[in-house]
Amino acid sequence: MAASAIFDPVQRDLELVDEAIRQVSRVDYPLLESFLTHILSTRGKRVRPALVLLSASFHNYCLQFLVPLAAAIELLHTATLVHDDLIDNSSVRRGTPTLNALTSHSATVLVGDYLFATAAALCTETQNVRVMKVFGQTLMTICDGELRQIFSAGQWRQSRDEYYQKIERKTASLLRTAAETGAILSGAPEEHIQALRQYGYYLGMAFQVVDDVLDFIGDESTMGKPVGSDLRQGMITLPTIRLLEQDPDHPAIRRIFDDGDSSDRAVHEAVDVVVRSSGIAFALDEARRFARIAVDHLATLPACQSRVALESLAEYVVSRAS
């Protein structure tokens, strides 16, 4: 099932979120407007804003507050991607040139900062102090995760626990926040808020593990980036960690990290080694385990169309091809 079909219960309201996001690029400085339009015109799967709306739909569903919150969550995610691309020196995302490929590094940083600030301003429109506090804590957590990733680049002897800590901060924290804040705004009882918070966390863990698997076995034209990008950037993810648990000194991995050989030939050889190992199957099993835990946390919620959508979303996350 496509993500768009899963989001049927909130599809019309997602269009309101899209319009709120488009409004962000309508500024009176033409150059900034062009940068924002370029960034925001490429629409992703909208998992995060949909998660806000679906999580709120079990109780008091008030679009006046939910639309700015969902837009804020998506803008926060977009801002992290702008900075990610700069840090990784990526020239393409989803088949489209990144902002740092089009302008200076300084300008890219400031546009990312502008998006962070805009997201924070939108969050205040919820008029909910708890939501604003969670939002601010999440931004700090994401920055923590990015710093961990930067300073662990090239360190190839990493444990599974270290990897999970990084993806919790980098990815799972924002999906957790999307689900939690949507529930908070709906006036849900604390039991349901915590259930949705845990659902978002484990969904995010599954999402990132699958992303890391696709970096080895995904289709380049669909993903919009070359296979093996993580290894090329000195990042160790779960499939490679599993390989190294079984063969701690594999020469194909050592060649990249110890010898500093990030040539196409070296990267392709390392990718082939990981793909032929048990690392891919192990990582996918872990993603499915996280997804099952996510769905288990929905058991306390009312049985309805939104709950079915969240269950389907967990299934989609581990079966997607991009």
N, C-alpha and C positions, 0 to 999 in steps of 0.2 A: 504493500500500500504506500502511495506517495504521501509525503508530509502534508501536502495541501489538503488531501482527503481526510486525514486525521484531524485537521483543524476545522472541519466543517461546523462544529458547534459555535465557533467564535470567528468564523471567516469574515462576516460583515464588519465586525468590530476591529479585526486586524487591518481592514482597509482604513479605518479611522486612525489607527496607530501609524500606518504608512503615511497618511497625510500629515500627521503631526511631525513625523520625521522629515518629510519634504519641506515643511515650513522652516526647519532649521537652516536650510541652505539659502533662504531668502533674506539676504543681508544687503546692506547698502555699500559694501566694498566689493567691486566686481571681481577682483582677483580671489578674495576669500570665497566669494560665492561660487566661482568656478571650481575651486578646490573641493568645497563641500559637496557641490553637485556631483563631481566626479566620484567622490567616495561613497556618497549615499545613493547614487543611482544604481549601483550593483546590489540587488536585493538577494540576501541569503535565504535560508530555509525558514527564518523567523521562528525558530524553536523557542527562543527566550521570551519574546513578547507573547507568543501563544501560550506559553507555560504560565505567565502572569495571569492571563485571562481565564484559562481553564481552572487554575487553582482558586480563583475568586468565584467561580460560577457555582460552587456548592452552597453559598450563603448569600449575603447581600451584595449584589452585582451592580456597582455604581460606576458607570463609564466616565463620569466627570473626573474621577480620581484615577481610575484604572488606565485610561488612555495615556495620560502623561507618564505614569509609572512604567507602563510597557515600553513607551518610546524611550524613556530614560535608561532602562535596562539594555535595550538594543543599541543605543548610542554609547553607553559605557563599553559594551562589547566591541563596537566599531572602533572606538578610540584605542582600545588595547591592540586591535589588529594593525592600526596605523603605526603605532609604536613598535609592534612586533616586526613588521616589515622593514622598518628602519634598522632595528637592532640586527635582524638577520640579513640585511642588505638584499632583500628580495625585490625583484623587479616586476614580478607578475603575481597576481592573486585572482583565482577564479577566471583565468584567461584574460584579465584586464591589467594594464600597467598600474603598479602601485603608485601612491603619491610621491614617495621618495625617488621613483624613477623619473618623475616629471618636474620636480623642483628640488631646492636645496634641503639638506638635512635639517638646518635650523628652522626653515619654514614648515617642514613636516612635523617636527616636534611641537611647534606652536599650534598647528592645526589640530593635532591630537589633543593638546591641552585645551583648546577651545571646545572640542567635543566633550571632554571630561567635565568642563565647567557647565556646558549646556545641559548635560545629563543631570548634574547636581541641581541645576535650577529647575528642571522639569520635575525632579523628585520632590522638591519643596511644594509643588502644586498639589501633592497628595494631602497636605496639611496634617500629616501623621508623623509625630516625632519618632515613634518606634521604627517606622519604615525608613525614615531619613538616617537613623542611627545604623540600622542594618546595611543600608546602601553605602554609607561612609566606611564602615568596617570592611565591607567587601572590596572596595577600591584599595584599601590598605593591603588586604590579603592578596589581591591580584598583583600588586606591585612587589610584594614579598616573593611571590612565586616567580615573577619575571627575573628578579635579582638572583634567586636560586638557580634559575636556568642559565643566566648569563655566566655566573661564576662557577657553574659545574660543567660548562662546555669544555669538551676535550678530556674530561675525567671519565674514563670508560669503565672504571671499576666501581659501579654504583649498585646498591642493593635494590631489591624490589620495594622495600619500605621507603627508601629515598625517592624512588620514582613516583610512588603513590602520593607522597607528600607534595611533590611538585605539581602533579596534575590536579590534586585537590585544590591547590591555591590558584592554579592557572585557569582551570576550566570548571571543575565541579562547584567551586564557590559561587560562581555567577548563576548557574542553573539552580542551585540551592536557594539563592537569594530571590530569583524570579518566582519560584514556587512559594517560598515563605512569605514574601511581601504581598503577593496577590492574596494569600489566605488572610494575612493581617488586615488588609484593607477591606476584606469582605466581612469582617467581624466574626470570623470563625472561632469556635472554641479552641482553647490552647491545645487540646489533644489533636485536633485536625491541623492546626498550624504546624505542630511538630511532625506529624505524619507526612505532610506535604514537603516540609523542609528536608526530611530524610529522603523522600522520593526524589527531590531535585538533586540532592547530593549524589546519590547512587546512579541516577540517570547521567549526571555529568561525568562521573568516573567511567561509566560504560562508553559514553560518547567519545572521550579522549582516547581511551584504549583502542577503540575502533579506528579513530583518526590515525593513530600511530601504526596500526596494522596496514591501513590503506596506503601509507607512505611506502610500503614495500610491495603491495600487490594491487594497488589501485590503477585505474586507467588514467594516464597523464592528461589526455584531452578532456576527460570529465572532471578531473580534480583541478586542472588549471595550474599544475606545478609538476616538476619532474619527480619521478620515483627516486627514493633515496635521499630526499632533501635533508632529512634529519641527520643522517650519518654525515653528509657533506658539511653540515654546520656544526658537527662535533657533538651532536645530541644522542644520548643512549636512551632507547625506549624499551618497552617490555619485551617485544620479540627478541631483541638483541640481548637483553639481560638474561632471558631464558637460555639462549644459546650459550652465553658465557658461564652460566651456572653449570652447564654440562661440559664445556670446553673452555676453561678460564683464559687460555692463551692462544685463542684461535688466530692464526697468522693473518687472515683477511681483515680482522678487526684491528689487530695490532698495527697493520700497515697504515691504516687511516689515522689512528690516534697516537701511536708512538713514533711512526716515521713521518707523519704529517702529509701523507699522500692522499689528497682529495681529488685526484684525477678521475675522469669518467670511468676509466678502466677499473681503478681500485674500488670505486663506489659500487659499480655494477657487480663486481666480483663479490663484494661483501653482501650486497642485497641478495644475490643468488644463494649465497651460503645460508643466510638467515631464512630465506623462503624454503629452502630444502631441509631446514632443521625443524624441530618440534616447536619452535618459538611462535610461529603464526597460530597454530592450532591452540597452543597454551594461552596465548593472549586473547584469542576469540572466546575461549572457554571462560576466562576471567571476565570479559565484557558481558557475557551472558549471565554469569553469576551476579555481577553488579545489577544488571537489568532485572533479574528475578527478585533481588532484595528490594529494589525500587518498587516493583509492583506489590510485593508483600506489604509494604508500608501503606498501601492504599486500602487495605482491608477494613479499616475503621471508618472510611468515608461512605456516604450514601451511594447506593448503586444507582447510576444514572448515565446519561450519554457522555458527560464530561469525564467520568471515571473510566468508561470504556475507551475514550480518546487518550487518556493518560496511559492506560495499559497498552494501547496500540502504539503509542509514541515510544515506549520502552522497547517494544518488539522491532519497530522501524529502526531505532538507533543502532541496534546490533546487526541488522540485515542490510543496511544501506551500502551503496557502492561509491558514494562520494560525500 
